[in-house]
Amino acid sequence: MVNSKVEEYWQKFKSENNINSDHYDAWQFGFDADLLGKLVLDGKKTATAGALKSYQFENVEIPKVGQYNIVLDSKNQPLCIIRTTKVEIIPFLEVSSEHAYKEGENDRTLDSWRK
């Protein structure tokens, strides 16, 4: 979701960080954009996951290493900019406890993450 505030946010970030790229994605976390966005801002959420089938069904590209992402709140206002540093495609049952911890949600355990 790109609006004028998102574009202004991106242009300011580019200028302040000497970024030459014009490409970014802007999105919000699905079920609770405000809570999950706050976890990112607080440094607790440093990883995320999505079902491969949902990317395919929605005809959306899988994230790429180096990609910039503007995280939006529930009102589509920019919260922060993150950069993709790693992308893995693994079966659900092979997700590690380390990944669950980095997701930053609930008690940060794998059991909780899988629910």
C-alpha contacts under 8 A as a table, 3 or more apart, distances in Angstrom:
res1	aa1	res2	aa2	distance
1	M	26	A	5.76
1	M	27	W	6.16
1	M	76	N	6.95
2	V	6	V	5.80
2	V	7	E	6.75
2	V	26	A	6.51
3	N	6	V	5.30
3	N	7	E	6.33
4	S	7	E	5.09
4	S	8	E	6.08
5	K	8	E	5.05
5	K	9	Y	6.02
5	K	77	Q	7.02
5	K	78	P	7.39
6	V	9	Y	5.03
6	V	10	W	6.23
6	V	26	A	7.70
6	V	70	I	7.71
6	V	77	Q	6.79
6	V	78	P	5.85
7	E	10	W	5.07
7	E	11	Q	6.16
8	E	11	Q	5.09
8	E	12	K	6.14
9	Y	12	K	5.27
9	Y	13	F	6.20
9	Y	78	P	7.10
10	W	13	F	5.06
10	W	14	K	6.09
10	W	70	I	7.81
11	Q	14	K	5.08
11	Q	15	S	6.17
12	K	15	S	5.15
12	K	16	E	6.11
13	F	16	E	5.21
13	F	17	N	5.97
13	F	19	I	7.78
14	K	17	N	5.31
14	K	18	N	5.60
14	K	19	I	4.59
14	K	20	N	6.97
14	K	21	S	7.92
15	S	18	N	5.36
15	S	19	I	6.70
23	H	67	Q	7.84
23	H	68	Y	7.36
24	Y	67	Q	6.63
24	Y	68	Y	4.95
24	Y	69	N	5.56
24	Y	70	I	7.19
25	D	67	Q	7.90
25	D	68	Y	6.49
25	D	69	N	4.78
25	D	70	I	6.15
26	A	69	N	5.58
26	A	70	I	4.50
26	A	71	V	6.03
26	A	72	L	6.76
27	W	69	N	7.41
27	W	70	I	6.44
27	W	71	V	5.51
27	W	72	L	5.57
27	W	76	N	7.81
28	Q	33	A	5.43
28	Q	37	G	7.71
28	Q	71	V	5.55
28	Q	72	L	4.66
28	Q	73	D	6.06
28	Q	74	S	7.00
28	Q	76	N	7.28
29	F	32	D	6.33
29	F	33	A	4.60
29	F	36	L	6.50
29	F	37	G	7.16
29	F	71	V	7.69
29	F	72	L	7.74
30	G	33	A	6.03
32	D	35	L	5.57
32	D	36	L	6.11
32	D	74	S	7.60
33	A	36	L	5.40
33	A	37	G	5.70
33	A	72	L	7.17
33	A	73	D	5.26
33	A	74	S	5.21
34	D	37	G	5.11
34	D	38	K	6.09
34	D	73	D	5.13
34	D	74	S	5.80
35	L	38	K	5.18
35	L	39	L	6.41
36	L	39	L	5.01
36	L	40	V	6.47
36	L	45	K	7.50
36	L	105	E	7.82
37	G	40	V	5.10
37	G	41	L	6.32
37	G	71	V	6.77
37	G	72	L	7.23
37	G	73	D	6.50
37	G	79	L	6.98
38	K	41	L	4.91
38	K	42	D	6.00
39	L	42	D	5.05
39	L	43	G	6.22
39	L	44	K	5.15
39	L	45	K	5.13
39	L	104	G	6.70
39	L	105	E	7.83
40	V	43	G	5.13
40	V	44	K	5.91
40	V	45	K	4.65
40	V	46	T	6.50
41	L	44	K	7.68
41	L	45	K	8.00
41	L	79	L	7.64
41	L	80	C	7.13
42	D	45	K	7.63
43	G	46	T	6.66
44	K	102	K	6.96
44	K	103	E	7.45
44	K	104	G	4.95
45	K	48	T	7.67
45	K	102	K	5.66
45	K	103	E	4.89
45	K	104	G	4.36
45	K	105	E	7.33
46	T	102	K	5.30
46	T	103	E	6.09
46	T	104	G	7.22
47	A	99	H	6.88
47	A	102	K	5.27
47	A	103	E	4.86
47	A	104	G	7.85
48	T	102	K	7.89
48	T	103	E	5.61
50	G	54	S	7.35
50	G	55	Y	7.77
51	A	54	S	5.34
51	A	55	Y	6.84
52	L	55	Y	5.28
52	L	56	Q	6.39
52	L	62	I	7.97
52	L	89	I	7.67
53	K	56	Q	4.99
53	K	57	F	5.90
54	S	57	F	4.97
54	S	58	E	5.94
55	Y	58	E	5.32
55	Y	59	N	5.81
55	Y	60	V	4.95
55	Y	61	E	6.55
55	Y	62	I	6.57
56	Q	59	N	4.91
56	Q	60	V	6.37
56	Q	61	E	7.90
57	F	60	V	7.83
63	P	67	Q	7.04
63	P	84	T	7.23
63	P	87	V	6.98
64	K	67	Q	5.58
64	K	84	T	6.58
64	K	86	K	7.82
64	K	87	V	6.74
65	V	83	R	7.77
65	V	84	T	4.97
65	V	85	T	5.05
65	V	86	K	5.60
65	V	87	V	6.49
66	G	83	R	5.96
66	G	84	T	5.25
66	G	85	T	5.98
67	Q	83	R	5.53
67	Q	84	T	5.31
68	Y	81	I	6.72
68	Y	82	I	5.85
68	Y	83	R	4.52
68	Y	84	T	6.58
69	N	81	I	5.50
69	N	82	I	5.24
69	N	83	R	6.01
69	N	84	T	7.67
70	I	78	P	6.32
70	I	79	L	7.25
70	I	80	C	5.81
70	I	81	I	4.45
70	I	82	I	6.45
71	V	78	P	5.89
71	V	79	L	5.60
71	V	80	C	5.49
71	V	81	I	6.08
71	V	82	I	7.33
72	L	75	K	7.47
72	L	76	N	5.02
72	L	77	Q	5.15
72	L	78	P	4.49
72	L	79	L	5.45
72	L	80	C	7.49
73	D	76	N	5.22
73	D	77	Q	5.41
73	D	78	P	6.46
73	D	79	L	6.37
74	S	77	Q	7.40
84	T	87	V	7.52
90	I	94	E	6.43
90	I	95	V	6.99
91	P	94	E	5.35
91	P	95	V	6.94
92	F	95	V	5.62
95	V	99	H	6.65
95	V	100	A	7.53
96	S	99	H	5.24
96	S	100	A	6.49
96	S	110	L	7.05
97	S	100	A	4.97
97	S	101	Y	6.14
97	S	109	T	6.32
97	S	110	L	4.85
98	E	101	Y	5.11
98	E	102	K	6.29
99	H	102	K	5.03
99	H	103	E	6.29
100	A	103	E	5.15
100	A	104	G	7.18
100	A	105	E	8.00
100	A	108	R	5.81
100	A	109	T	5.84
100	A	110	L	5.13
100	A	113	W	5.82
101	Y	104	G	5.58
101	Y	105	E	7.63
101	Y	108	R	4.39
101	Y	109	T	5.88
101	Y	110	L	7.28
102	K	108	R	7.38
103	E	108	R	6.99
104	G	107	D	7.81
104	G	108	R	5.50
105	E	108	R	5.37
105	E	113	W	7.43
106	N	109	T	7.83
106	N	112	S	6.93
106	N	113	W	7.83
107	D	112	S	6.82
108	R	112	S	6.86
108	R	113	W	6.95
109	T	112	S	5.31
109	T	113	W	6.18
110	L	113	W	4.94
110	L	114	R	6.13
111	D	114	R	5.36
111	D	115	K	6.74
112	S	115	K	5.47
